[in-house]
């Protein structure tokens, strides 16, 4: 059994893990140990359960069976398994995008029928600038009334899901050269739903047997997420809820308050949690909380719902993926409301050991026997209020002897977007990517790194994220972050302007001049699309090549675990980005051909490729080496490694 | 005399041997039916994980078995001819001293039947069931090499 220090580098996590052990609460780390050894066939990707002639397994040592009952070899099996994961990952983010687009349709409908509630209690279009820019992209006349634009825009956005031919509108945001590559390879995504369905079709028994072709279709599906579903989610959320601007916040389990009603929002979609933010300030509920003996209502978040409400309102973040159970173990959480994705099925069992009420809100994500209050866009405020009320009323059930909130919390700055990076670097009156491009060209900023992704119980929590990011900024690489990776680094104090002291001299100079941290928090994992658009703006600005693959940049998901991460990896690689998956490789090692194709063959076709590496210092070296290679290709100033 | 050996480097931890063992010792000898039996058959073999290696662990049928020495009811005895430790359920009092004394942790108690579960090398079959179930041939069934003194 590994020690608490081997489980996490985060002190707050360690403290609550100790509490969990003392109280005999089984967490993900215990469940992981009970799973050992994990099946090698699954890890290598050579177990096939596609049809009922199986399950079949390929002996990676070469002595046993080398093909399944149907004749599929390790290459086909591993590629099909991977493709199915890409389809699931794309479905998750794109379906999130669909719901946001449907919210836009609903609000345009309500407004045109005069069903305008009080401003605070309904959805509005708060990011009007972005909304209009988006409408223009879809060829809508923006001089029309707002409701009409919204109706037309929602229709066109929803069409992106059902389109059968042509290309997704957002692919036009990519540099011309990149669009040509996609067209030439036949991987330009046509319709969001079509790419998922078609990819799944190709993995049915006896359809696509060529691992390269399976991966090609996988890339098209991933692109339909990155340049489609995810991008719609981000841009429409920014339109409805307002585009984030840099905001200060606090992070880690210490944000839970001993004398307050603690309500946690957990999951990924901000539409309901946005209303929860408002409802938590409802005077009626605050009065009720006080009547129950609490000082007030404290709303905090876990995972990407946290990132969403942090980005727009500075709501504190209680923790990232591996801290969701531990937040409950503090004994101080009255209620956790969850929506979709990355919500551990174990939560209810842990909640039942304390007074915590778990409430599910999405028709897509329920637990047997758990209170379900289904979210409806039309009655969002009312629903959010009723859920929070349950939490407030639960305050009296809190067992004070079981409460132990770690004191650790850290400041952070979040709220960077492709627009706000623009403003920060160029100043309010000359918003432009020019200063960023100049800084990269001069070598003050060596290059850019996107460090994103999850936590994984298999590996020391937060260690890979923070070690990698520290090393990158030390070497003058500006780091862009999303998701649980951003939360990991925030907890270690890397997301405040003062963190510039850990940066190399060039990056430090830029950060201090502009007043930004060396690590920029761009939002939730669906917001990885922000990195794609920001990179496209960099190319548009000029001086750093003609394609995304020319930029001195690299991507990494150091502690990934979800299928969404795989899809994100694929849309980055298919967009020309060198992308490292840390900690554990994809489940493809049982097929040498497929693994070689992903880690080298792909570069010839799309300009990006995967790398698998389980040492954060080595990851940093690989990313820096790639950045320097790209700098040389652009004939930029050489940089010596510090 | 044939014994079970393992090529630890080839063990992928899929636990197919555990399932095959449980099925072989069930009433029905069929996976889907075995799951519905009132007293569930349990595997006599377990794959354990330590320091990046997987170790299939089962009774080694030691020549000087600690479990036989520890059995106060004389329910366990070593059959020299067959080379296996045999268990007489009628004599067993369920004290679990055999479980405690096995240096390999290879005996597990079946609480329901009050019987110690140990590998019997599938003595009623031509070869152990786990052997056939291993997809990487990490389980080896071969004559014991007796070192000459």
Interface residues (C-beta under 8 A of the other chain):
Chain A: X36 X37 X38 X39 X40 X41 X42 X43 X44 X47 X57 X59 X60 X61 X63 X64 X65
Chain B: X10 X11 X12 X13 X14 X15 X47 X48 X49 X54 X135 X136 X137
